[in-house]
Amino acid sequence: MTSTHDIFYKLKLLSKKWNNYFEIYDNILAPYKGKKPKMLEIGVAHGGSLEMWIKYFEEEVQLYAVDINKEFLDYKFDIPVDYACVDQSSGEHWDAYLNGKPKFDIIIDDGSHDSEHQIFTLLTLFPKLNDGGIYVVEDTHTSYWPEWGGGLGKQGTFMEFAKGLLDFIHAPHIRQTAPPGLVESFKNLKSITFHNSVVVFEKGPTRPSTEAVSTAKQNPNFSWG
Ligand SMILES: C[S@@+](CC[C@H](N)C(=O)[O-])C[C@H]1O[C@@H](n2cnc3c(N)ncnc32)[C@H](O)[C@@H]1O
């Protein structure tokens, strides 16, 4: 199967990625091949990644792309990309943009890389992800860079926020009162995978959290403790 790495180095349009991203994308995108996923990317720049997705999916993808900078929205391919000018930090922009849009199967945040924006965008868009979908945040190393307001373990960074969401995978087991907004936003959060500079959130369907018991006979001397 063609890899994003091989496609990337033959792109006509400019893009810039860290070298470890290709293996991640090959693994997470493969299940959507041939299924015409609806994919939204935040951050168009010179259009290189959009060209990569189109080529990776051999045009079997419904591509949506947003950017704050109107100048970047002029890239035209043979296959249409649904472009819009959206500031990812604006609730009003998202409300207007999402009105009438379908839910997405794949969302990639490669926009401002500002922690506050990454958190806000995840909170806004995770409910707009289909069950069985993935939400990818690129360049999360900004959470560690002081010049981006980051630092190891620093509250308010995207990485600290993402670590906190690990709890919501266990929502049915939480017996204390959890923040209702977060419980609602992250309903069906199935897994979070942390890579160097990339975080991948997977959304359900989750199996009902009921205990499975094998049908084997129990040794009467054994206790579950
Ligand atoms: C790293 S570039 C995207 C690169 C592209 N995805 C690629 O790989 O070829 C980041 C883009 O995010 C856009 N951006 C910056 N701040 C934004 C914001 N607040 N809302 C939406 N887009 C933003 C920039 O204009 C820029 O085009």
The ligand as an SDF file (V2000), in Angstrom:
LIG
                    3D

 27 29  0  0  0  0  0  0  0  0999 V2000
    1.2510   24.3740    9.6410 C   0  0  0  0  0  0  0  0  0  0  0  0
    0.2310   25.2700    8.5640 S   0  0  0  0  0  0  0  0  0  0  0  0
   -0.7730   23.9920    7.8440 C   0  0  0  0  0  0  0  0  0  0  0  0
    0.0120   23.0870    6.9780 C   0  0  0  0  0  0  0  0  0  0  0  0
   -0.7750   22.0860    6.1760 C   0  0  0  0  0  0  0  0  0  0  0  0
   -1.7300   21.3540    6.9760 N   0  0  0  0  0  0  0  0  0  0  0  0
    0.1970   21.1120    5.5800 C   0  0  0  0  0  0  0  0  0  0  0  0
    0.5900   20.1510    6.2780 O   0  0  0  0  0  0  0  0  0  0  0  0
    0.6030   21.3040    4.4410 O   0  0  0  0  0  0  0  0  0  0  0  0
   -0.8430   26.0640    9.6840 C   0  0  0  0  0  0  0  0  0  0  0  0
   -2.0020   26.8200    9.0580 C   0  0  0  0  0  0  0  0  0  0  0  0
   -2.9020   27.1620   10.0930 O   0  0  0  0  0  0  0  0  0  0  0  0
   -3.4630   28.4210    9.8220 C   0  0  0  0  0  0  0  0  0  0  0  0
   -3.9340   29.0190   11.0780 N   0  0  0  0  0  0  0  0  0  0  0  0
   -3.2190   29.7130   12.0060 C   0  0  0  0  0  0  0  0  0  0  0  0
   -4.0050   30.1360   12.9980 N   0  0  0  0  0  0  0  0  0  0  0  0
   -5.2680   29.6980   12.7030 C   0  0  0  0  0  0  0  0  0  0  0  0
   -6.5260   29.8290   13.3520 C   0  0  0  0  0  0  0  0  0  0  0  0
   -6.6540   30.5100   14.5030 N   0  0  0  0  0  0  0  0  0  0  0  0
   -7.6030   29.2640   12.7750 N   0  0  0  0  0  0  0  0  0  0  0  0
   -7.4910   28.5720   11.5980 C   0  0  0  0  0  0  0  0  0  0  0  0
   -6.3060   28.4340   10.9420 N   0  0  0  0  0  0  0  0  0  0  0  0
   -5.2050   28.9800   11.4830 C   0  0  0  0  0  0  0  0  0  0  0  0
   -2.3430   29.2070    9.1480 C   0  0  0  0  0  0  0  0  0  0  0  0
   -2.8820   30.2500    8.3510 O   0  0  0  0  0  0  0  0  0  0  0  0
   -1.6260   28.1230    8.3480 C   0  0  0  0  0  0  0  0  0  0  0  0
   -2.0900   28.0990    7.0320 O   0  0  0  0  0  0  0  0  0  0  0  0
  1  2  1  0
  2  3  1  0
  2 10  1  0
  3  4  1  0
  4  5  1  0
  5  6  1  0
  5  7  1  0
  7  8  2  0
  7  9  1  0
 10 11  1  0
 11 12  1  0
 11 26  1  0
 12 13  1  0
 13 14  1  0
 13 24  1  0
 14 15  1  0
 14 23  1  0
 15 16  2  0
 16 17  1  0
 17 18  1  0
 17 23  2  0
 18 19  1  0
 18 20  2  0
 20 21  1  0
 21 22  2  0
 22 23  1  0
 24 25  1  0
 24 26  1  0
 26 27  1  0
M  CHG  2   2   1   9  -1
M  END
$$$$
